[in-house]
């Protein structure tokens, strides 16, 4: 069944042409001569296959992303340069702050004895999961040849700052992750391969792609979904474990698989995927846990102790209800209280998603449930770093291939980034002015935007994500609206769940009404 379904989904004669079915895609093709003609024959072009077209689009996207980020790679971060040019990237300051630039081995070279006496001492203290720390370390080891290449292109007497080669190397590695993400998403999309153009040419990749290391974890999740679609649950689990070792969120896919296993009664694949996840995660983490426990648990300690992030719903609501000065805001909720509220909110959201999945008239698709769970995680979490939003991109495309809504959401994400950058600029000037007043100097004029602008676009972003979630729930409860199933597919990413009958549901069967009961007395 699985092999037959995979063959049917991959048949080029059955591809869905996005420019025929979506008005935004149709309008976008005007730059290339308009939509396909009525008598077009998909699958006959030997060179410009869909995958190569997607890779070409991804290349353009990555070039634009680098153009946006390059000012921060080659210029000193003075007077808020990284905010005025909106090219901030975590990898640049952390390369120096965490000692990677001086040869520190992440986690292993952290000395916990020195940390209490000097809070600024962070040699080898990496605040990310192990695979991300390994990514940082590998990029540093590769930066020497990159530095030689960059220096060779400079004129006599020209120099480049120390982090340019490291950041360029990091971006090259992230670009490879993005190509892999596009590939695996396209292979998972089935007949709707052209929807992956929304990933390959995504504005949100330009905004956030090179801001942090999230593309690495996204690649592993996309690969895991592809492995599951090809009925390789153990490999799927190993990839999920590696993704979770890079960022926490890929493990949430197991929740979707568990619910569908309950509905179909097929638990073997879920068990193998869970086993693979544990094995993959331990393979990366166990050596660090045994050899550098203090460094390994920095990530856990940080996430437990950190307060609500400025862009989280928890912080936005509390700030808007407060009359405190925006740069001197102090939350009225303790970190422990926020952690508890986050746990309860996420548990309730997952319970609601599980109920929808088990009460729907037809089994939901894997991508639909993974999208709902990850979106709920972002909405309820106390930390919403800017680049976290990019997690939703491939999941939204597979779960809800509606170009207009997905593009609108990405444009709002761009507005969040712009407002956040300008707010950070104003914050830095405000804090510098406090020091100027202490030293008797005249303060600088504040520039940037107030927090209310950040809050406005954060709330619009959340509203659009909730709208996408609502449409996915609508498609689950009324499958006739599901764009994927309308073209004759069941679940391209379903793996062993594809076309599987139900074994357990919460759906109430409507009792047939006898004709006699409809007659008038």
PyMOL commands that set and color helices and strands:
alter all, ss='L'
color gray80, all
select helices_A, chain A and resi 2-10+12-14+18-21+23-32+50-74+81-84+90-97+100-102+112-117+130-152+164-188+190-200+203-208+214-229+233-246+249-264+268-291+293-296+298-305+313-320+335-359+366-380+386-399+403-439+451-477+479-481+485-487+495-497+515-518
alter helices_A, ss='H'
color red, helices_A
deselect
rebuild
show_as cartoon
